[in-house]
Amino acid sequence: MVFADLLLYICAILALLFLWQYYQNQILAGHIKAVDIFDRSGIRMYLCATPDDGEICESCREVNGMVFLPSRVARSEFTPLRAACSNKGRCTIVIIGLYGAWPEASQVVRQLRAAGRESFVHLSFEELVGLTKGSWQASVSAATDHLGVGMLAALCSENKDPEVAVSGYREIIQQAQEVHNLPLVAPAYLQLTTLLERQGHSEEAVALIEDFEKRYPQNKTGPYYPTKIQRGLLTIKKSHLRTALPSQPPPTEQTSPSGVEDLTIKSAT
């Protein structure tokens, strides 16, 4: 009887693991909206944020700080924009899913639910920064919200503390694996490349774009792959960065294995 019970438990666990893997594959294939899963597994609000870099158009800047319920974001026609982007979609708007178990975030969740399913809450820049400086690391949602809070902190820090932003974007690129964090990766590549370019790290920026191209091949698509605009922006940046890179000086001389000096190699003029 003990063996039979143990076998039953093992079969049940394997069945659950199979179902979870099946849903993960369905989400990644785009057959199921991840936000539908989030409604049942812990994401309580979606927060829209834009970079603090002074290059966002007025329409997209108005979106910064808007918070929506998951049920509203799940709609296929959802957009936080009230008017079209005047930069032809080239502005970065990141929609961050959070559970928000720490006090500052829980208050926002309560306000959002009180506002109703069709409404939203609009946080100021100072309130966004306050969320990132709250006690989220000590909350039960720390593991779930870790990269989301990091993305929000990075977006809020680009102007005043770019090193914090660089560190945050790197962490997202390196660690994002959960489904609810995958939409953060492409914006992290884009913003990190921009910051490295501003800081004069052209070679590092080019290497980052090449890593992006390996991660997201042109011949593949998916629900969390970058948009055509994001790909185009990074392609243009790569071209500009390579043009700005200093040309490598040619070698002056080479020594053959026999110890006889070769002729000096001169660059073509």
Secondary structure, 3 states (H helix, E strand, C coil): CHHHHHHHHHHHHHHHHHHHHHHHHHHHCCCCCHHHHHHHHCCCEEEEECCCCCCCCHHHHCCCCEEECHHHHCCCCCCCCCCCCCCCCCCCCEEEEECCCCHHHHHHHHHHHHHCCCCCEECCHHHHHHHHCCCHHHCCCHHHHHHHHHHHHHHHHCCCCHHHHHHHHHHHHHHCCCHHHHHHHHHHHHHHHHHHHHCCCHHHHHHHHHHHHHHCCCCCCCCCCCCHHHHHHHHHHHHHHHHHCCCCCCCCCCECCCCCECCCCCCCC
